[in-house]
Amino acid sequence: MKVNVKVTVNQAALKRLEDIKQQALEMTGEAVRTDIVASAVVPKQTGELERSGHIVVERGKVKLVYDTPYARRLYWHPEYNFRRDKNANAQGKWMESYVIGDKQKFVQQTFARFVKQLSKGLIK
């Protein structure tokens, strides 16, 4: 038995998928940032730390960066007694639940939803 197979790669569709992935990554990063603000978990005195949060997309990865001189100190010290008059759930390691905790599925499901939405039928 002899089988001949011809494969044609649709380069335009592959490029479109790559663009969709990139856009979905950015949208997912923004959705996580927005969810963090809504969850009121970032320590807040003046609001500068929370406002400094921004998305950086590099080589297929999304980073949520908090860019103040004290961000690292506050993030890595959950034992601090954070004031809760402005953000009721203020805590250290405020992004940890998205990486290894109960909000991990939020990230995965949000990315999948954006990819499907942006693909407009290319992905079902």
GIQUI-V428297 format. One record per helix or strand of 3 or more residues. SS is the DSSP state (a for helix, b for strand). FROM is the first residue (numbers start at 1). TO is the last residue. Records with the same first field share a line. If there is no record, write none. Layout:
SS->FROM-TO, FROM-TO
This chain:
a->11-39, 48-51, 71-75, 96-99, 104-119
b->54-58, 61-65
